[in-house]
Amino acid sequence: MKILFVNTLYPPEIVGGAEVSVSLLAEALVRSGHEVATVCLHKGTDAIISEEKGVRVYRLPIDNIYWPFGHNRKVSALQRLSWHLRDTWNRKAGRRFGAILDVEKPDVVHTNNLTGFSVSVWSEARRRGIRVVHTLRDYSLICKRSTLFKNGETCWKRCAACATMTAPHIYTSHMVDAVASNSQFVLDQHQRLGYFANIPDKVIYNIADTTSLAAPMPTADSDLVFGFIGRVESEKGIDVVLKATELLPDHGWRLKIAGKGVEAYVHDLKTTYTSERIEWLGFAKSRDFYAGVDVCLISSVWPEPLPRTLIESISAGRATICSTAGGIPEISDLSSLIGSYEPRDHHKLAELMNKAIADSSRWKKAQPLQPDFTDKFSPAAIVGGYLELYAGREKAAAK
């Protein structure tokens, strides 16, 4: 089968988990004997074609007024509005993509995050009679920020601007032949608004290679060691974790924080929370991090679709304490020993951490995996799920 992926970015350009998930799936399909190409965007002004681990990669210039990732200059409100309006239906990007379709002639177009391309790519594939499978990896079809999160709160009711600018996407979502999502939560948020009505759907997790995270021995530290790994930012709830530490006793625990963030924000946190029991690791390799902690804290406050760190922590045999944001409960429920709390409730988080400290010998033990846990995220399982969608063997969604 010949598959053409579309995603805003592709490694080595990475700003989130989508790029990693798309590349892992593309490479797994190549190993399974399929021909795979990917179309993505880059900051340059010319199209570039390369091959990455067996995947043919088309890197196209963005057809909009500015590059939206990692820029330092202040973008005005008028410029942002113009950018998003063009991104609602980008004809020029559609034409560029159509030209690639005419060269590649794929059996299936598999779209993912479409920021910078717009849903015009669906129209180009449909006009050529090519089957389209879309995977929901964020909220960009219903939220111009892509996060359903603003001013520290989840957008349970969309603002007028997002509702207006994304309204055409409800109609265009009917151009898709099948839709997948990496969590039921994300799929539900779209379908409750009328997206992908009567389109076959399926929840398919991301590939997560956890073979190098075999459960290590409990830490030799006499204290119970809590761990946070990920981007150090408010959306990940690091401030909630640090507030909770102020309600813990002055003995019996430590906290290791692995990851980087905006320098000024991290500096403010370090000057506010000065306990000697908090250790800032900076960047850390996953295996080393999990070997050095007993309990992992998954503290996102934004509705994160499927945090890879949660899959890794469970695979590493670590107990977890998780917020209930987004798709987190769908995975945390697969853990043997967990605690859960409402996002931003640092009092409840502290209560759970105190209970763990009081019963540290139990929380230090390596947690057994459910028999099929690793299989749920294996390349074979994920490739198999998508091949069913590609071939149209899924059942129609019951609405």
C-alpha positions as CSV (number, residue, x, y, z in Angstrom):
1,M,0.0,0.0,0.0
2,K,1.2,3.5,-0.8
3,I,0.5,6.0,2.0
4,L,1.0,9.8,2.0
5,F,1.1,11.4,5.4
6,V,0.5,15.1,6.1
7,N,1.5,16.8,9.3
8,T,2.5,20.3,10.0
9,L,6.1,19.4,11.0
10,Y,8.3,16.3,10.8
11,P,11.5,15.4,12.6
12,P,14.0,16.8,13.2
13,E,11.7,19.7,13.5
14,I,9.8,19.0,16.7
15,V,7.5,21.2,18.8
16,G,5.3,18.5,20.4
17,G,4.4,14.9,20.5
18,A,2.6,14.8,17.1
19,E,5.8,14.9,15.1
20,V,7.3,12.0,17.1
21,S,4.1,10.0,16.8
22,V,3.7,10.5,13.0
23,S,7.3,9.6,12.3
24,L,7.2,6.5,14.4
25,L,4.1,5.3,12.6
26,A,5.5,6.2,9.2
27,E,8.7,4.3,9.9
28,A,6.8,1.3,11.3
29,L,4.7,1.1,8.1
30,V,7.9,1.2,6.0
31,R,9.3,-1.8,8.0
32,S,6.0,-3.5,7.4
33,G,6.6,-3.3,3.6
34,H,4.5,-0.3,2.7
35,E,5.6,2.7,0.6
36,V,5.4,5.9,2.7
37,A,5.9,9.6,2.0
38,T,5.3,12.6,4.2
39,V,4.4,16.2,3.4
40,C,5.3,18.8,6.1
41,L,6.3,22.5,6.3
42,H,9.6,24.1,7.0
43,K,10.8,27.7,7.5
44,G,12.7,27.8,4.2
45,T,11.5,29.4,1.0
46,D,12.0,26.4,-1.3
47,A,10.6,22.9,-1.4
48,I,13.0,20.2,-0.3
49,I,12.7,16.5,-0.9
50,S,14.7,14.0,1.2
51,E,14.6,10.5,2.6
52,E,14.4,9.9,6.3
53,K,14.6,6.2,7.5
54,G,12.9,5.0,4.4
55,V,10.2,7.7,4.4
56,R,10.3,10.2,1.4
57,V,9.8,13.6,3.0
58,Y,8.5,16.7,1.2
59,R,9.3,19.9,3.1
60,L,7.3,22.8,1.8
61,P,7.4,26.6,2.5
62,I,4.5,27.9,4.5
63,D,1.9,29.8,2.4
64,N,1.0,32.3,5.1
65,I,2.3,35.7,6.3
66,Y,4.7,34.4,9.0
67,W,6.2,31.2,10.4
68,P,4.2,30.5,13.6
69,F,6.8,28.4,15.5
70,G,9.6,29.6,17.7
71,H,9.6,33.2,16.5
72,N,10.8,35.9,18.9
73,R,9.1,39.0,17.4
74,K,5.8,40.2,18.7
75,V,3.0,39.4,16.3
76,S,0.1,41.9,16.3
77,A,-3.5,40.9,16.8
78,L,-4.3,41.9,13.3
79,Q,-1.5,39.7,11.9
80,R,-2.7,36.8,14.0
81,L,-6.3,37.2,12.7
82,S,-5.1,37.4,9.1
83,W,-2.9,34.3,9.6
84,H,-5.8,32.3,11.1
85,L,-8.3,33.4,8.5
86,R,-6.0,32.2,5.7
87,D,-5.4,29.0,7.6
88,T,-9.1,28.3,7.6
89,W,-8.9,27.4,3.8
90,N,-5.5,27.9,2.3
91,R,-5.9,27.6,-1.5
92,K,-2.2,28.0,-2.3
93,A,-1.2,25.3,0.2
94,G,-3.9,23.1,-1.3
95,R,-2.5,23.6,-4.8
96,R,1.0,22.7,-3.6
97,F,-0.3,19.6,-2.0
98,G,-2.3,18.6,-5.1
99,A,0.8,18.7,-7.2
100,I,2.4,16.2,-4.8
101,L,-0.6,14.0,-5.0
102,D,-0.3,13.9,-8.8
103,V,3.3,12.8,-8.5
104,E,2.9,10.3,-5.6
105,K,-0.6,8.9,-6.5
106,P,-1.1,7.3,-3.1
107,D,-3.7,4.8,-2.1
108,V,-4.4,6.7,1.1
109,V,-3.8,10.2,2.4
110,H,-3.3,10.2,6.1
111,T,-3.7,13.7,7.5
112,N,-2.7,14.7,11.1
113,N,-2.1,18.2,12.4
114,L,-3.0,20.5,9.5
115,T,-2.0,23.9,10.9
116,G,-0.3,25.8,8.1
117,F,-1.9,23.5,5.4
118,S,-5.6,23.9,6.3
119,V,-8.3,21.4,5.5
120,S,-8.0,22.3,1.8
121,V,-5.8,19.2,1.5
122,W,-8.8,17.1,2.1
123,S,-10.5,18.6,-0.9
124,E,-7.5,18.0,-3.1
125,A,-7.5,14.3,-2.2
126,R,-11.2,13.9,-2.6
127,R,-11.2,15.5,-6.0
128,R,-8.8,12.8,-7.1
129,G,-10.8,10.0,-5.5
130,I,-8.1,9.2,-2.9
131,R,-9.2,7.8,0.4
132,V,-8.6,10.2,3.4
133,V,-8.0,9.0,7.0
134,H,-7.5,11.8,9.6
135,T,-6.0,11.4,13.0
136,L,-6.9,13.9,15.7
137,R,-3.8,14.8,17.7
138,D,-4.8,18.2,19.0
139,Y,-7.8,20.6,18.9
140,S,-6.8,22.8,16.0
141,L,-10.0,22.0,14.0
142,I,-12.1,23.5,16.8
143,C,-9.7,25.9,18.5
144,K,-7.3,28.3,16.9
145,R,-4.9,27.9,19.8
146,S,-5.0,24.1,19.2
147,T,-5.3,23.5,22.9
148,L,-8.8,24.3,24.1
149,F,-7.0,26.2,26.9
150,K,-6.8,29.9,27.6
151,N,-5.9,32.0,30.5
152,G,-5.2,29.0,32.6
153,E,-8.6,27.3,32.0
154,T,-10.0,24.7,29.7
155,C,-12.4,26.1,27.1
156,W,-15.4,24.0,27.8
157,K,-17.4,26.6,25.8
158,R,-15.6,27.9,22.7
159,C,-15.1,31.6,22.3
160,A,-16.9,33.4,19.5
161,A,-13.7,33.9,17.5
162,C,-12.9,30.1,17.4
163,A,-16.5,29.1,16.8
164,T,-16.7,31.5,13.8
165,M,-13.3,30.7,12.2
166,T,-13.6,26.9,12.6
167,A,-17.3,26.7,11.6
168,P,-16.4,25.6,8.0
169,H,-14.4,22.7,9.4
170,I,-17.6,21.0,10.5
171,Y,-18.7,20.8,6.9
172,T,-15.3,19.9,5.5
173,S,-14.9,17.1,8.1
174,H,-17.4,15.2,6.0
175,M,-14.7,14.9,3.3
176,V,-12.8,12.4,5.5
177,D,-13.5,8.7,5.0
178,A,-12.4,7.6,8.5
179,V,-11.2,9.4,11.6
180,A,-8.9,8.2,14.3
181,S,-8.0,9.8,17.6
182,N,-5.3,9.1,20.1
183,S,-7.8,9.3,22.9
184,Q,-11.6,9.0,23.3
185,F,-11.6,12.4,25.1
186,V,-10.3,14.3,22.0
187,L,-12.7,12.4,19.7
188,D,-15.7,13.2,21.9
189,Q,-14.8,17.0,22.0
190,H,-15.1,17.1,18.2
191,Q,-18.1,14.9,17.7
192,R,-20.2,16.7,20.3
193,L,-19.8,19.8,18.1
194,G,-20.9,18.0,14.9
195,Y,-17.5,17.1,13.5
196,F,-17.1,13.8,11.6
197,A,-20.8,13.0,11.9
198,N,-21.5,9.4,10.7
199,I,-17.9,9.0,9.7
200,P,-16.3,5.7,10.9
201,D,-14.1,6.3,13.9
202,K,-11.6,4.5,16.0
203,V,-9.4,5.3,19.0
204,I,-5.8,4.3,18.2
205,Y,-3.0,5.0,20.7
206,N,0.4,6.3,19.7
207,I,3.4,4.1,19.2
208,A,5.5,4.1,22.4
209,D,8.7,2.1,22.4
210,T,9.1,1.3,26.1
211,T,11.4,-1.7,25.7
212,S,14.3,0.3,27.2
213,L,12.2,1.2,30.3
214,A,12.0,-2.3,31.9
215,A,11.0,-1.8,35.5
216,P,14.1,-0.8,37.5
217,M,14.6,-1.6,41.2
218,P,13.0,0.7,43.8
219,T,15.3,3.6,44.6
220,A,17.8,3.0,47.4
221,D,16.9,6.4,48.9
222,S,15.2,6.2,52.2
223,D,12.9,9.0,51.2
224,L,10.0,8.5,48.8
225,V,11.2,10.2,45.5
226,F,8.5,11.9,43.5
227,G,9.3,12.8,39.9
228,F,8.1,15.2,37.2
229,I,9.4,14.9,33.6
230,G,8.4,17.1,30.7
231,R,8.2,20.7,29.6
232,V,8.5,23.0,32.6
233,E,5.5,25.2,32.0
234,S,2.2,26.1,33.7
235,E,0.2,24.0,31.2
236,K,2.0,20.9,32.5
237,G,1.0,21.9,36.1
238,I,4.5,22.2,37.5
239,D,3.3,25.1,39.6
240,V,0.5,22.9,41.0
241,V,3.1,20.3,42.0
242,L,5.3,22.9,43.7
243,K,2.4,24.4,45.6
244,A,1.6,20.9,46.8
245,T,5.1,20.4,48.2
246,E,4.5,23.3,50.6
247,L,1.9,21.1,52.3
248,L,4.2,18.1,52.8
249,P,6.2,17.3,55.9
250,D,9.8,18.4,56.2
251,H,11.1,14.9,55.9
252,G,10.4,11.6,54.1
253,W,10.3,12.8,50.5
254,R,12.1,14.4,47.7
255,L,11.1,15.8,44.3
256,K,13.1,15.5,41.1
257,I,12.1,17.8,38.2
258,A,13.4,16.9,34.7
259,G,12.9,19.1,31.7
260,K,13.4,22.6,30.4
261,G,11.2,25.6,30.0
262,V,11.3,29.3,29.3
263,E,14.3,30.5,31.3
264,A,12.6,33.4,33.1
265,Y,9.7,31.2,34.1
266,V,11.9,28.4,35.5
267,H,14.0,31.0,37.3
268,D,10.9,32.4,39.0
269,L,9.9,28.9,40.1
270,K,13.3,28.2,41.6
271,T,13.4,31.5,43.5
272,T,9.8,30.9,44.8
273,Y,10.2,27.3,45.8
274,T,13.6,26.9,47.5
275,S,13.2,23.7,49.5
276,E,16.4,21.6,49.5
277,R,14.2,18.6,48.9
278,I,13.5,19.8,45.3
279,E,16.1,18.9,42.7
280,W,16.1,20.5,39.3
281,L,17.7,18.1,36.8
282,G,17.3,20.0,33.5
283,F,17.3,17.7,30.5
284,A,17.4,14.0,31.6
285,K,17.3,10.7,29.7
286,S,14.0,8.9,30.3
287,R,15.6,5.7,31.5
288,D,17.9,7.5,34.0
289,F,15.0,9.6,35.2
290,Y,12.6,6.7,35.9
291,A,15.4,4.7,37.6
292,G,15.8,7.6,40.1
293,V,12.2,8.1,41.1
294,D,9.5,6.1,42.9
295,V,6.3,8.0,42.0
296,C,5.7,9.9,38.8
297,L,3.5,13.0,38.8
298,I,1.5,13.6,35.7
299,S,0.1,17.0,36.5
300,S,-1.2,18.6,33.2
301,V,-3.9,21.2,33.7
302,W,-4.7,21.6,29.9
303,P,-6.7,18.8,28.3
304,E,-3.7,16.9,27.1
305,P,-4.8,14.2,24.6
306,L,-2.3,11.4,25.5
307,P,0.8,12.2,27.5
308,R,3.7,10.0,26.4
309,T,5.3,10.4,29.8
310,L,2.4,8.6,31.5
311,I,2.8,5.6,29.2
312,E,6.5,5.6,29.9
313,S,6.1,5.9,33.7
314,I,3.7,3.0,33.8
315,S,6.0,0.9,31.5
316,A,8.8,1.7,33.9
317,G,6.9,0.1,36.8
318,R,6.4,3.4,38.6
319,A,3.4,4.3,40.7
320,T,1.7,7.4,39.3
321,I,-0.4,10.3,40.7
322,C,-2.3,12.0,37.8
323,S,-4.6,14.9,37.2
324,T,-7.8,14.0,35.4
325,A,-7.2,16.4,32.5
326,G,-8.0,15.4,28.9
327,G,-7.2,11.8,28.0
328,I,-5.0,11.1,31.0
329,P,-7.6,8.9,32.8
330,E,-7.8,6.6,29.8
331,I,-4.2,5.6,30.4
332,S,-3.8,6.1,34.1
333,D,-6.6,3.5,34.7
334,L,-4.2,0.9,33.2
335,S,-1.8,1.5,36.1
336,S,-1.6,-0.8,39.1
337,L,-1.1,1.9,41.7
338,I,-2.4,5.4,41.0
339,G,-3.9,8.4,42.7
340,S,-5.9,11.0,40.8
341,Y,-7.0,14.6,41.4
342,E,-8.8,17.4,39.6
343,P,-6.4,19.7,37.7
344,R,-5.1,22.7,39.8
345,D,-6.3,21.1,43.0
346,H,-2.9,21.3,44.8
347,H,-4.6,20.5,48.1
348,K,-5.8,17.1,46.8
349,L,-2.5,16.5,45.2
350,A,-0.7,17.2,48.5
351,E,-3.1,14.8,50.3
352,L,-2.3,12.0,47.8
353,M,1.4,12.7,48.1
354,N,1.2,12.7,51.9
355,K,-0.6,9.3,51.8
356,A,2.1,7.9,49.6
357,I,4.8,9.2,52.0
358,A,3.0,7.6,54.9
359,D,3.0,4.2,53.1
360,S,6.3,4.6,51.2
361,S,7.3,1.0,51.2
362,R,4.2,0.2,49.1
363,W,4.6,3.1,46.8
364,K,8.3,2.3,46.3
365,K,7.6,-1.2,44.9
366,A,7.9,-1.7,41.2
367,Q,4.3,-1.9,39.9
368,P,3.4,-4.9,37.7
369,L,2.1,-4.2,34.2
370,Q,-1.2,-5.4,33.0
371,P,-0.5,-8.4,30.7
372,D,-1.3,-6.6,27.5
373,F,-0.2,-3.1,28.5
374,T,2.9,-2.9,26.3
375,D,1.1,-4.5,23.4
376,K,-1.4,-1.7,23.3
377,F,1.3,0.8,22.2
378,S,3.4,-1.6,20.1
379,P,4.2,-0.8,16.5
380,A,2.4,-4.0,15.4
381,A,-0.9,-3.0,17.2
382,I,-0.9,0.6,16.0
383,V,0.0,-0.3,12.4
384,G,-2.7,-3.0,12.4
385,G,-5.3,-0.5,13.6
386,Y,-4.4,2.0,10.9
387,L,-4.3,-0.6,8.1
388,E,-7.9,-1.5,8.9
389,L,-8.8,2.2,8.5
390,Y,-6.8,2.5,5.3
391,A,-8.5,-0.5,3.8
392,G,-12.0,0.6,4.9
393,R,-12.5,-2.4,7.1
394,E,-13.8,-0.4,10.0
395,K,-17.5,-0.4,11.0
396,A,-19.5,2.8,10.4
397,A,-19.7,5.0,13.5
398,A,-22.9,4.5,15.4
399,K,-24.4,7.9,16.3
